[in-house]
Amino acid sequence: MMLANLRNDWNIGHRLLRKSVHHTRLTRASSAPGTYVEINPFLCPLTDLLPDPLRPLRVVHMVREPASWAQSITAFRASEQYRGIIDFLPFAKPYPAPRPPGWRQLNDFEKALWRWRWCNERIVNLRSACDAYVVVRYEELFSENIAEREAVIASIFETLDLPKVGRIDWPAYSTRINPRPPDDIQVDQEATQRICGALARELGYAD
């Protein structure tokens, strides 16, 4: 992700990034037999490199309502190990390219909203290159309604062309492994609508 952000922002490193992505994909795909599925939130800066004429591209686009996502990502910032230094590492977080006007003056919540918009726009723009594509909303995947959860999970397996999953251990499914830090991040609804409103509606979120 850091190399992809550097490429996008400075317009350098194209060949190195392409070579790195190709090598990583081949290494991971050959490490075990069967279908290769990558679950990776760091791919949004390099979505243009994901289509491959030699293999089908199936995308499960996982999305969360922008205000709650921005609130959560601003509170977490990074894993506990890197939380104290993440803001000082160049290109360690997704960066819109080109940057929106007044980027340096935006607060952390507004920057997170722009990251939400930019990352999700890039994934949406990948649809035409996909053999299969589905939008999965976080709120439905983790719904209290088990039937709704199961329908979402079934759509994931269908999109990835995988055998249907057997019985799901729902208690384990709902266990929080990484509880949210206690930071009190205020939601700015006006900024949310201004920055993310149109795309949020396209992805199934009402005003």
N, CA, C and O of each residue as an XYZ file, in Angstrom:
828
protein
N       0.820     -1.196      0.000
C       0.000      0.000      0.000
C       0.864      1.260      0.000
O       0.538      2.229     -0.685
N       1.957      1.259      0.757
C       2.807      2.436      0.809
C       3.419      2.735     -0.559
O       3.494      3.892     -0.973
N       3.857      1.680     -1.259
C       4.428      1.889     -2.589
C       3.357      2.367     -3.565
O       3.623      3.214     -4.417
N       2.146      1.822     -3.440
C       1.056      2.246     -4.325
C       0.667      3.691     -4.054
O       0.405      4.443     -4.992
N       0.626      4.091     -2.784
C       0.327      5.487     -2.466
C       1.400      6.423     -3.021
O       1.096      7.501     -3.532
N       2.660      5.995     -2.911
C       3.762      6.789     -3.466
C       3.606      6.927     -4.973
O       3.763      8.017     -5.523
N       3.296      5.817     -5.641
C       3.093      5.864     -7.091
C       1.967      6.828     -7.455
O       2.122      7.665     -8.345
N       0.838      6.706     -6.765
C      -0.323      7.526     -7.087
C      -0.065      9.006     -6.850
O      -0.531      9.854     -7.610
N       0.684      9.313     -5.784
C       0.875     10.703     -5.389
C       2.014     11.372     -6.161
O       1.905     12.536     -6.547
N       3.094     10.644     -6.384
C       4.277     11.213     -7.018
C       4.459     10.771     -8.474
O       5.340     11.273     -9.172
N       3.633      9.840     -8.921
C       3.702      9.337    -10.300
C       5.053      8.707    -10.617
O       5.614      8.915    -11.693
N       5.568      7.933     -9.659
C       6.805      7.181     -9.876
C       6.619      5.766     -9.323
O       5.710      5.513     -8.531
N       7.482      4.859     -9.746
C       7.460      3.502     -9.194
C       6.466      2.562     -9.828
O       6.143      1.528     -9.242
N       5.960      2.891    -11.026
C       4.947      2.052    -11.675
C       5.470      0.625    -11.898
O       4.809     -0.346    -11.527
N       6.637      0.505    -12.494
C       7.159     -0.823    -12.842
C       7.477     -1.638    -11.594
O       7.218     -2.841    -11.554
N       8.031     -0.994    -10.585
C       8.360     -1.695     -9.345
C       7.095     -2.199     -8.662
O       7.057     -3.326     -8.170
N       6.066     -1.369     -8.633
C       4.813     -1.774     -8.005
C       4.169     -2.938     -8.758
O       3.722     -3.909     -8.146
N       4.124     -2.836    -10.086
C       3.533     -3.913    -10.891
C       4.285     -5.233    -10.670
O       3.667     -6.287    -10.515
N       5.608     -5.165    -10.656
C       6.415     -6.364    -10.442
C       6.169     -6.953     -9.054
O       6.062     -8.170     -8.898
N       6.081     -6.093     -8.061
C       5.846     -6.544     -6.689
C       4.477     -7.209     -6.545
O       4.355     -8.259     -5.915
N       3.462     -6.601     -7.123
C       2.109     -7.168     -7.051
C       2.055     -8.523     -7.757
O       1.467     -9.475     -7.245
N       2.671     -8.600     -8.932
C       2.670     -9.854     -9.687
C       3.390    -10.957     -8.909
O       2.904    -12.086     -8.838
N       4.540    -10.634     -8.328
C       5.302    -11.628     -7.565
C       4.516    -12.090     -6.337
O       4.449    -13.286     -6.053
N       3.926    -11.147     -5.617
C       3.173    -11.490     -4.411
C       1.973    -12.366     -4.743
O       1.687    -13.339     -4.046
N       1.276    -12.008     -5.817
C       0.097    -12.791     -6.215
C       0.493    -14.213     -6.578
O      -0.167    -15.160     -6.150
N       1.557    -14.386     -7.358
C       1.992    -15.726     -7.749
C       2.420    -16.538     -6.531
O       2.102    -17.722     -6.424
N       3.143    -15.898     -5.615
C       3.615    -16.598     -4.418
C       2.456    -17.079     -3.567
O       2.442    -18.228     -3.126
N       1.487    -16.211     -3.334
C       0.350    -16.580     -2.494
C      -0.552    -17.597     -3.184
O      -1.046    -18.525     -2.545
N      -0.765    -17.426     -4.474
C      -1.652    -18.336     -5.190
C      -1.071    -19.740     -5.288
O      -1.818    -20.716     -5.358
N       0.252    -19.851     -5.294
C       0.888    -21.157     -5.431
C       1.208    -21.806     -4.090
O       1.718    -22.925     -4.050
N       0.912    -21.112     -2.988
C       1.270    -21.645     -1.671
C       0.353    -22.764     -1.214
O       0.718    -23.527     -0.319
N      -0.829    -22.883     -1.806
C      -1.775    -23.942     -1.436
C      -2.662    -24.231     -2.630
O      -2.943    -23.331     -3.421
N      -3.111    -25.474     -2.778
C      -3.995    -25.802     -3.899
C      -5.381    -25.183     -3.710
O      -5.755    -24.783     -2.607
N      -6.120    -25.115     -4.793
C      -7.486    -24.604     -4.712
C      -7.587    -23.158     -5.142
O      -6.641    -22.585     -5.683
N      -8.747    -22.576     -4.895
C      -9.019    -21.200     -5.291
C      -8.265    -20.219     -4.400
O      -8.232    -20.375     -3.180
N      -7.665    -19.217     -5.016
C      -6.914    -18.192     -4.282
C      -7.848    -17.031     -3.953
O      -8.367    -16.367     -4.851
N      -8.055    -16.794     -2.665
C      -8.881    -15.678     -2.206
C      -8.026    -14.797     -1.311
O      -7.430    -15.280     -0.348
N      -7.962    -13.526     -1.616
C      -7.192    -12.595     -0.788
C      -8.135    -11.636     -0.089
O      -8.956    -10.981     -0.731
N      -8.017    -11.555      1.229
C      -8.787    -10.606      2.028
C      -7.801     -9.540      2.480
O      -6.987     -9.773      3.373
N      -7.878     -8.376      1.859
C      -6.796     -7.410      2.045
C      -7.311     -5.979      1.928
O      -7.624     -5.529      0.826
N      -7.406     -5.249      3.052
C      -7.894     -3.868      2.991
C      -6.887     -2.891      2.397
O      -7.210     -1.718      2.208
N      -5.667     -3.352      2.097
C      -4.637     -2.462      1.569
C      -4.591     -2.439      0.040
O      -3.674     -1.853     -0.536
N      -5.553     -3.058     -0.617
C      -5.505     -3.152     -2.073
C      -6.087     -1.933     -2.791
O      -5.857     -1.771     -3.989
N      -6.831     -1.078     -2.097
C      -7.540     -0.025     -2.829
C      -6.605      0.928     -3.584
O      -7.024      1.437     -4.624
N      -5.357      1.210     -3.137
C      -4.521      2.098     -3.942
C      -4.006      1.464     -5.235
O      -3.440      2.162     -6.077
N      -4.193      0.151     -5.403
C      -3.652     -0.496     -6.602
C      -4.693     -1.351     -7.323
O      -4.356     -2.370     -7.926
N      -5.949     -0.938     -7.259
C      -7.002     -1.714     -7.920
C      -6.777     -1.838     -9.427
O      -7.228     -2.805    -10.041
N      -6.088     -0.874    -10.023
C      -5.836     -0.932    -11.464
C      -4.947     -2.109    -11.849
O      -4.913     -2.504    -13.015
N      -4.219     -2.678    -10.867
C      -3.315     -3.795    -11.155
C      -3.956     -5.156    -10.889
O      -3.327     -6.186    -11.131
N      -5.169     -5.180    -10.406
C      -5.793     -6.450    -10.045
C      -6.308     -7.258    -11.240
O      -6.177     -8.482    -11.222
N      -6.888     -6.640    -12.281
C      -7.332     -7.445    -13.427
C      -6.169     -8.175    -14.082
O      -5.104     -7.603    -14.315
N      -6.398     -9.456    -14.373
C      -5.365    -10.310    -14.965
C      -6.039    -11.144    -16.050
O      -6.949    -11.917    -15.749
N      -5.612    -11.004    -17.305
C      -6.274    -11.761    -18.389
C      -6.153    -13.269    -18.232
O      -6.885    -14.010    -18.889
N      -5.250    -13.743    -17.380
C      -5.029    -15.184    -17.232
C      -5.837    -15.802    -16.098
O      -5.818    -17.021    -15.925
N      -6.545    -14.987    -15.323
C      -7.330    -15.543    -14.223
C      -8.588    -14.695    -14.012
O      -8.555    -13.480    -14.208
N      -9.693    -15.328    -13.615
C     -10.913    -14.553    -13.359
C     -10.752    -13.659    -12.137
O     -10.040    -14.000    -11.193
N     -11.409    -12.536    -12.166
C     -11.381    -11.607    -11.044
C     -12.782    -11.547    -10.438
O     -13.734    -11.105    -11.082
N     -12.889    -11.992     -9.212
C     -14.159    -11.990     -8.485
C     -13.980    -11.114     -7.252
O     -13.084    -11.351     -6.442
N     -14.820    -10.116     -7.110
C     -14.631     -9.121     -6.058
C     -15.836     -9.075     -5.126
O     -16.971     -8.880     -5.562
N     -15.569     -9.257     -3.846
C     -16.560     -8.997     -2.801
C     -16.212     -7.639     -2.211
O     -15.212     -7.486     -1.510
N     -17.041     -6.675     -2.501
C     -16.792     -5.286     -2.095
C     -17.443     -5.066     -0.733
O     -18.652     -4.858     -0.636
N     -16.626     -5.114      0.311
C     -17.109     -4.931      1.677
C     -17.123     -3.446      2.005
O     -16.107     -2.764      1.870
N     -18.273     -2.948      2.435
C     -18.412     -1.514      2.686
C     -19.170     -1.300      3.994
O     -19.972     -2.134      4.414
N     -18.894     -0.168      4.619
C     -19.581      0.206      5.861
C     -20.071      1.638      5.728
O     -19.462      2.440      5.020
N     -21.151      1.960      6.395
C     -21.705      3.315      6.355
C     -20.584      4.307      6.674
O     -19.855      4.113      7.646
N     -20.432      5.378      5.863
C     -19.211      6.192      5.938
C     -18.960      6.862      7.288
O     -17.815      6.900      7.738
N     -19.993      7.390      7.947
C     -19.754      8.084      9.212
C     -19.255      7.124     10.284
O     -18.315      7.442     11.012
N     -19.874      5.955     10.387
C     -19.443      4.997     11.412
C     -18.069      4.426     11.068
O     -17.273      4.151     11.966
N     -17.778      4.241      9.757
C     -16.453      3.767      9.355
C     -15.395      4.806      9.717
O     -14.353      4.472     10.282
N     -15.669      6.068      9.389
C     -14.695      7.135      9.677
C     -14.482      7.274     11.182
O     -13.358      7.481     11.640
N     -15.557      7.159     11.941
C     -15.440      7.228     13.402
C     -14.582      6.083     13.928
O     -13.721      6.283     14.784
N     -14.822      4.895     13.415
C     -14.090      3.716     13.872
C     -12.624      3.781     13.478
O     -11.749      3.541     14.310
N     -12.341      4.104     12.207
C     -10.961      4.092     11.733
C     -10.150      5.219     12.374
O      -8.940      5.088     12.558
N     -10.819      6.329     12.713
C     -10.122      7.431     13.370
C      -9.784      7.070     14.811
O      -8.738      7.466     15.327
N     -10.671      6.317     15.460
C     -10.402      5.882     16.832
C      -9.310      4.815     16.859
O      -8.397      4.881     17.682
N      -9.402      3.831     15.958
C      -8.414      2.748     15.938
C      -7.058      3.242     15.424
O      -6.014      2.917     15.990
N      -7.087      4.028     14.351
C      -5.897      4.563     13.690
C      -5.037      3.449     13.096
O      -4.670      3.517     11.922
N      -4.713      2.436     13.880
C      -3.888      1.319     13.414
C      -3.947      0.241     14.487
O      -4.587      0.421     15.523
N      -3.282     -0.871     14.238
C      -3.177     -1.880     15.277
C      -2.448     -1.284     16.475
O      -1.724     -0.298     16.341
N      -2.638     -1.874     17.624
C      -2.068     -1.305     18.844
C      -0.555     -1.134     18.739
O       0.010     -0.195     19.299
N       0.097     -2.046     18.017
C       1.549     -1.995     17.878
C       2.018     -0.734     17.158
O       3.081     -0.197     17.468
N       1.210     -0.254     16.179
C       1.636      0.882     15.348
C       0.831      2.157     15.616
O       1.042      3.169     14.948
N      -0.068      2.119     16.567
C      -0.982      3.237     16.769
C      -0.252      4.537     17.068
O      -0.683      5.601     16.623
N       0.843      4.470     17.812
C       1.540      5.682     18.201
C       2.384      6.304     17.113
O       2.774      7.466     17.223
N       2.675      5.552     16.057
C       3.580      6.084     15.026
C       2.928      6.186     13.647
O       3.538      6.711     12.716
N       1.692      5.689     13.504
C       1.084      5.600     12.171
C       0.989      6.962     11.481
O       1.155      7.054     10.265
N       0.720      8.020     12.255
C       0.572      9.345     11.641
C       1.892      9.922     11.151
O       1.898     10.902     10.406
N       3.012      9.326     11.557
C       4.321      9.837     11.166
C       4.970      9.015     10.049
O       6.067      9.344      9.596
N       4.297      7.949      9.602
C       4.835      7.107      8.534
C       4.264      7.566      7.197
O       3.051      7.501      6.995
N       5.110      8.027      6.283
C       4.599      8.487      4.983
C       3.875      7.372      4.232
O       4.381      6.255      4.113
N       2.687      7.692      3.730
C       1.916      6.794      2.866
C       1.489      5.493      3.561
O       1.219      4.497      2.889
N       1.429      5.495      4.883
C       1.046      4.277      5.601
C      -0.469      4.094      5.661
O      -0.949      3.035      6.064
N      -1.227      5.123      5.261
C      -2.684      5.035      5.200
C      -3.115      5.385      3.781
O      -2.371      6.045      3.055
N      -4.310      4.952      3.375
C      -4.764      5.316      2.021
C      -4.817      6.833      1.846
O      -5.280      7.554      2.731
N      -4.337      7.308      0.694
C      -4.362      8.736      0.409
C      -5.048      8.968     -0.936
O      -4.630      8.412     -1.952
N      -6.101      9.788     -0.946
C      -6.719     10.122     -2.230
C      -5.704     10.768     -3.153
O      -4.902     11.603     -2.732
N      -5.748     10.376     -4.403
C      -4.844     10.977     -5.387
C      -5.665     11.316     -6.637
O      -6.224     10.417     -7.264
N      -5.744     12.594     -7.007
C      -5.125     13.740     -6.324
C      -5.837     14.066     -5.005
O      -6.999     13.709     -4.811
N      -5.127     14.744     -4.111
C      -5.710     15.120     -2.830
C      -6.835     16.142     -3.047
O      -6.738     16.993     -3.930
N      -7.890     16.057     -2.249
C      -8.960     17.062     -2.357
C      -8.458     18.434     -1.915
O      -7.494     18.512     -1.153
N      -9.078     19.506     -2.370
C      -8.655     20.853     -1.978
C      -8.670     21.006     -0.454
O      -9.584     20.537      0.224
N      -7.637     21.675      0.063
C      -7.571     21.943      1.496
C      -7.303     20.727      2.353
O      -7.662     20.709      3.530
N      -6.668     19.694      1.777
C      -6.429     18.442      2.502
C      -5.720     18.670      3.837
O      -6.108     18.082      4.847
N      -4.703     19.502      3.854
C      -3.914     19.699      5.076
C      -4.718     20.367      6.190
O      -4.386     20.228      7.367
N      -5.767     21.089      5.820
C      -6.563     21.783      6.833
C      -7.717     20.923      7.362
O      -8.393     21.315      8.313
N      -7.944     19.767      6.758
C      -9.053     18.924      7.194
C      -8.727     18.255      8.523
O      -7.567     17.958      8.808
N      -9.756     18.018      9.335
C      -9.529     17.272     10.567
C      -9.482     15.775     10.268
O      -9.747     15.361      9.139
N      -9.150     14.967     11.263
C      -8.964     13.526     11.041
C     -10.243     12.854     10.549
O     -10.188     11.958      9.708
N     -11.381     13.278     11.063
C     -12.646     12.676     10.647
C     -12.925     12.978      9.172
O     -13.344     12.090      8.430
N     -12.699     14.210      8.746
C     -12.924     14.575      7.344
C     -11.954     13.841      6.427
O     -12.345     13.408      5.344
N     -10.698     13.694      6.840
C      -9.740     12.935      6.034
C     -10.174     11.476      5.910
O     -10.034     10.867      4.849
N     -10.700     10.924      6.997
C     -11.183      9.546      6.944
C     -12.352      9.410      5.969
O     -12.454      8.406      5.264
N     -13.221     10.395      5.923
C     -14.335     10.363      4.973
C     -13.827     10.369      3.534
O     -14.339      9.640      2.686
N     -12.822     11.192      3.267
C     -12.248     11.204      1.919
C     -11.593      9.866      1.603
O     -11.662      9.414      0.460
N     -10.962      9.219      2.576
C     -10.379      7.891      2.351
C     -11.476      6.883      2.029
O     -11.324      6.053      1.133
N     -12.575      6.961      2.760
C     -13.716      6.080      2.482
C     -14.187      6.264      1.041
O     -14.360      5.296      0.300
N     -14.387      7.505      0.664
C     -14.891      7.789     -0.685
C     -13.911      7.311     -1.756
O     -14.304      6.652     -2.719
N     -12.646      7.645     -1.581
C     -11.644      7.315     -2.598
C     -11.484      5.805     -2.752
O     -11.472      5.290     -3.870
N     -11.364      5.105     -1.646
C     -11.183      3.651     -1.714
C     -12.390      2.980     -2.347
O     -12.241      2.103     -3.197
N     -13.581      3.386     -1.939
C     -14.782      2.738     -2.471
C     -15.047      3.114     -3.927
O     -15.567      2.301     -4.691
N     -14.696      4.330     -4.314
C     -14.804      4.695     -5.733
C     -13.908      3.812     -6.587
O     -14.315      3.374     -7.663
N     -12.696      3.547     -6.122
C     -11.766      2.726     -6.892
C     -12.283      1.292     -7.036
O     -12.135      0.674     -8.090
N     -12.883      0.777     -5.982
C     -13.413     -0.585     -6.069
C     -14.634     -0.620     -6.982
O     -14.772     -1.535     -7.794
N     -15.513      0.356     -6.857
C     -16.693      0.430     -7.738
C     -16.258      0.509     -9.199
O     -16.859     -0.135    -10.059
N     -15.222      1.291     -9.487
C     -14.750      1.446    -10.859
C     -14.118      0.177    -11.416
O     -13.856      0.083    -12.615
N     -13.876     -0.794    -10.549
C     -13.303     -2.075    -10.970
C     -14.368     -3.029    -11.498
O     -14.037     -4.056    -12.091
N     -15.645     -2.701    -11.290
C     -16.736     -3.636    -11.615
C     -16.683     -4.162    -13.037
O     -16.884     -5.355    -13.267
N     -16.415     -3.285    -13.991
C     -16.470     -3.702    -15.396
C     -15.393     -4.722    -15.742
O     -15.511     -5.420    -16.749
N     -14.348     -4.821    -14.928
C     -13.262     -5.776    -15.171
C     -13.480     -7.091    -14.422
O     -12.669     -8.010    -14.534
N     -14.562     -7.183    -13.667
C     -14.790     -8.356    -12.813
C     -15.624     -9.418    -13.522
O     -16.545     -9.098    -14.274
N     -15.297    -10.672    -13.278
C     -16.145    -11.774    -13.713
C     -17.351    -11.910    -12.794
O     -18.409    -12.376    -13.218
N     -17.200    -11.513    -11.566
C     -18.301    -11.482    -10.605
C     -18.001    -10.400     -9.576
O     -16.847    -10.174     -9.213
N     -19.058     -9.732     -9.109
C     -18.886     -8.610     -8.189
C     -20.135     -8.502     -7.326
O     -21.254     -8.624     -7.826
N     -19.944     -8.274     -6.034
C     -21.088     -8.060     -5.150
C     -20.694     -7.054     -4.079
O     -19.554     -7.036     -3.616
N     -21.653     -6.215     -3.691
C     -21.453     -5.297     -2.575
C     -21.993     -5.970     -1.314
O     -23.134     -6.431     -1.281
N     -21.165     -6.018     -0.292
C     -21.570     -6.578      1.002
C     -21.489     -5.462      2.025
O     -20.416     -4.916      2.282
N     -22.632     -5.128      2.608
C     -22.665     -4.076      3.623
C     -22.388     -4.672      5.004
O     -22.991     -5.665      5.409
N     -21.464     -4.037      5.705
C     -21.052     -4.465      7.040
C     -22.257     -4.641      7.961
O     -22.340     -5.610      8.714
N     -23.189     -3.692      7.890
C     -24.335     -3.705      8.797
C     -25.228     -4.921      8.574
O     -25.890     -5.379      9.504
N     -25.252     -5.444      7.360
C     -26.050     -6.638      7.068
C     -25.289     -7.901      7.418
O     -25.874     -8.865      7.912
N     -23.978     -7.903      7.163
C     -23.169     -9.075      7.493
C     -23.152     -9.333      8.992
O     -23.116    -10.482      9.430
N     -23.179     -8.248      9.787
C     -23.163     -8.391     11.238
C     -24.509     -8.028     11.858
O     -24.576     -7.552     12.991
N     -25.567     -8.256     11.107
C     -26.921     -7.988     11.587
C     -27.298     -8.935     12.720
O     -26.743    -10.028     12.837
N     -28.241     -8.512     13.549
C     -28.794     -9.394     14.576
C     -29.694    -10.454     13.951
O     -29.984    -11.476     14.572
N     -30.130    -10.207     12.729
C     -31.011    -11.126     12.014
C     -30.168    -12.213     11.339
O     -29.448    -11.943     10.377
N     -30.264    -13.441     11.852
C     -29.419    -14.517     11.341
C     -29.725    -14.816      9.875
O     -28.813    -15.104      9.100
N     -31.000    -14.750      9.490
C     -31.370    -15.013      8.096
C     -30.708    -13.995      7.159
O     -30.265    -14.338      6.063
N     -30.651    -12.746      7.610
C     -29.998    -11.708      6.799
C     -28.503    -11.987      6.684
O     -27.927    -11.854      5.605
N     -27.872    -12.377      7.797
C     -26.452    -12.730      7.758
C     -26.199    -13.877      6.785
O     -25.277    -13.828      5.971
N     -27.030    -14.905      6.883
C     -26.817    -16.086      6.047
C     -26.979    -15.761      4.570
O     -26.260    -16.306      3.733
N     -27.911    -14.882      4.243
C     -28.103    -14.483      2.847
C     -26.869    -13.749      2.319
O     -26.450    -13.959      1.180
N     -26.297    -12.890      3.157
C     -25.095    -12.150      2.759
C     -23.929    -13.121      2.560
O     -23.202    -13.032      1.571
N     -23.759    -14.038      3.498
C     -22.667    -15.010      3.394
C     -22.836    -15.883      2.155
O     -21.858    -16.201      1.479
N     -24.069    -16.268      1.859
C     -24.324    -17.066      0.648
C     -23.925    -16.282     -0.603
O     -23.391    -16.861     -1.550
N     -24.181    -14.962     -0.614
C     -23.821    -14.150     -1.786
C     -22.309    -14.054     -1.944
O     -21.802    -13.973     -3.063
N     -21.586    -14.064     -0.819
C     -20.119    -14.028     -0.876
C     -19.591    -15.308     -1.517
O     -18.758    -15.254     -2.421
N     -20.069    -16.449     -1.055
C     -19.590    -17.721     -1.592
C     -19.981    -17.884     -3.060
O     -19.214    -18.438     -3.848
N     -21.158    -17.409     -3.427
C     -21.577    -17.486     -4.828
C     -20.673    -16.609     -5.703
O     -20.255    -17.030     -6.782
N     -20.376    -15.411     -5.246
C     -19.519    -14.500     -6.018
C     -18.127    -15.072     -6.207
O     -17.537    -14.941     -7.279
N     -17.600    -15.708     -5.167
C     -16.256    -16.280     -5.234
C     -16.247    -17.667     -5.875
O     -15.189    -18.277     -6.027
N     -17.419    -18.160     -6.246
C     -17.552    -19.475     -6.874
C     -16.949    -20.564     -5.985
O     -16.186    -21.415     -6.443
N     -17.313    -20.513     -4.699
C     -16.852    -21.489     -3.726
C     -18.021    -22.354     -3.276
O     -19.169    -21.916     -3.347
N     -17.753    -23.578     -2.814
C     -18.839    -24.416     -2.283
C     -19.534    -23.720     -1.125
O     -18.910    -22.969     -0.375
N     -20.816    -23.972     -0.986
C     -21.574    -23.326      0.078
C     -21.026    -23.718      1.442
O     -20.635    -24.861      1.680
N     -21.012    -22.733      2.322
C     -20.482    -22.957      3.661
C     -21.432    -23.839      4.460
O     -22.645    -23.815      4.250
N     -20.870    -24.616      5.377
C     -21.696    -25.440      6.251
C     -22.237    -24.632      7.416
O     -22.473    -23.432      7.276
N     -22.434    -25.254      8.542
C     -22.988    -24.573      9.704
C     -22.002    -23.531     10.220
O     -20.802    -23.790     10.298
N     -22.508    -22.364     10.568
C     -21.672    -21.277     11.072
C     -21.765    -21.238     12.591
O     -22.852    -21.348     13.160
N     -20.635    -21.082     13.232
C     -20.587    -20.964     14.688
C     -20.891    -19.509     15.045
O     -19.978    -18.689     15.145
N     -22.182    -19.187     15.239
C     -22.582    -17.803     15.424
C     -21.984    -17.149     16.670
O     -21.609    -15.979     16.596
N     -21.871    -17.848     17.828
C     -21.224    -17.198     18.987
C     -19.791    -16.752     18.691
O     -19.387    -15.656     19.077
N     -19.021    -17.608     18.002
C     -17.649    -17.221     17.642
C     -17.659    -16.076     16.634
O     -16.799    -15.196     16.676
N     -18.627    -16.091     15.736
C     -18.773    -15.064     14.702
C     -18.962    -13.681     15.324
O     -18.498    -12.683     14.773
N     -19.642    -13.621     16.466
C     -19.965    -12.326     17.072
C     -18.960    -11.878     18.129
O     -19.136    -10.820     18.734
N     -17.910    -12.664     18.361
C     -16.907    -12.303     19.357
C     -16.037    -11.150     18.858
O     -15.553    -11.179     17.726
N     -15.839    -10.145     19.694
C     -14.994     -9.001     19.324
C     -13.547     -9.311     19.696
O     -13.213     -9.422     20.876
N     -12.702     -9.448     18.699
C     -11.295     -9.784     18.929
C     -10.475     -8.542     19.269
O      -9.537     -8.604     20.064
N     -10.839     -7.415     18.659
C     -10.056     -6.190     18.805
C     -10.983     -5.050     19.233
O     -11.405     -4.256     18.393
N     -11.305     -4.959     20.528
C     -12.263     -3.936     20.976
C     -11.803     -2.525     20.628
O     -10.609     -2.235     20.553
N     -12.775     -1.673     20.423
C     -12.490     -0.294     20.031
C     -11.821      0.478     21.160
O     -12.220      0.345     22.317
N     -10.803      1.288     20.840
C     -10.199      2.166     21.864
C     -11.243      3.156     22.404
O     -12.262      3.387     21.754
N     -11.003      3.729     23.559
C     -12.021      4.579     24.190
C     -12.110      6.001     23.635
O     -12.820      6.828     24.208
N     -11.420      6.310     22.547
C     -11.434      7.670     22.004
C     -12.860      8.106     21.666
O     -13.640      7.321     21.128
N     -13.194      9.340     21.977
C     -14.519      9.880     21.697
C     -14.455     10.689     20.408
O     -14.143     11.880     20.433
N     -14.748     10.048     19.290
C     -14.691     10.694     17.979
C     -16.087     11.162     17.598
O     -17.001     10.348     17.464
N     -16.259     12.468     17.422
C     -17.564     13.022     17.097
C     -17.869     12.877     15.605
O     -17.007     13.110     14.758
N     -19.100     12.489     15.300
C     -19.541     12.352     13.915
C     -20.011     13.706     13.392
O     -20.767     14.411     14.061
N     -19.561     14.061     12.200
C     -19.986     15.292     11.527
C     -20.879     14.884     10.358
O     -20.388     14.503      9.295
N     -22.188     14.966     10.563
C     -23.122     14.509      9.537
C     -23.089     15.393      8.288
O     -23.254     14.895      7.175
N     -22.878     16.693      8.464
C     -22.814     17.578      7.297
C     -21.643     17.209      6.405
O     -21.784     17.130      5.185
N     -20.481     16.983      7.017
C     -19.307     16.588      6.244
C     -19.511     15.224      5.600
O     -19.076     14.999      4.471
N     -20.160     14.326      6.298
C     -20.419     12.990      5.759
C     -21.254     13.073      4.488
O     -20.938     12.429      3.488
N     -22.318     13.868      4.529
C     -23.169     13.997      3.350
C     -22.443     14.707      2.213
O     -22.564     14.319      1.051
N     -21.697     15.738      2.551
C     -21.006     16.522      1.518
C     -19.933     15.696      0.813
O     -19.800     15.771     -0.409
N     -19.178     14.919      1.561
C     -18.048     14.187      0.996
C     -18.464     12.824      0.441
O     -17.967     12.397     -0.601
N     -19.369     12.150      1.134
C     -19.654     10.747      0.799
C     -21.089     10.462      0.373
O     -21.403      9.343     -0.032
N     -21.962     11.460      0.459
C     -23.387     11.208      0.285
C     -23.771     10.490     -0.992
O     -24.492      9.494     -0.944
N     -23.302     10.977     -2.145
C     -23.712     10.393     -3.422
C     -23.257      8.942     -3.553
O     -24.036      8.086     -3.972
N     -22.015      8.660     -3.203
C     -21.499      7.300     -3.315
C     -22.164      6.386     -2.293
O     -22.440      5.223     -2.587
N     -22.421      6.902     -1.100
C     -23.095      6.103     -0.073
C     -24.468      5.652     -0.571
O     -24.859      4.503     -0.365
N     -25.196      6.554     -1.223
C     -26.512      6.180     -1.760
C     -26.365      5.114     -2.843
O     -27.166      4.181     -2.909
N     -25.348      5.247     -3.690
C     -25.113      4.255     -4.742
C     -24.834      2.888     -4.148
O     -25.183      1.871     -4.748
N     -24.210      2.847     -2.981
C     -23.860      1.597     -2.337
C     -24.946      1.085     -1.399
O     -24.743      0.103     -0.685
N     -26.109      1.756     -1.401
C     -27.257      1.215     -0.671
C     -27.569      1.868      0.650
O     -28.383      1.350      1.413
N     -26.935      3.007      0.947
C     -27.211      3.694      2.208
C     -28.110      4.895      1.943
O     -27.786      5.761      1.131
N     -29.236      4.936      2.635
C     -30.168      6.056      2.485
C     -29.645      7.256      3.261
O     -28.798      7.119      4.144
N     -30.157      8.428      2.923
C     -29.757      9.659      3.627
C     -30.169      9.571      5.096
O     -29.924     10.503      5.863
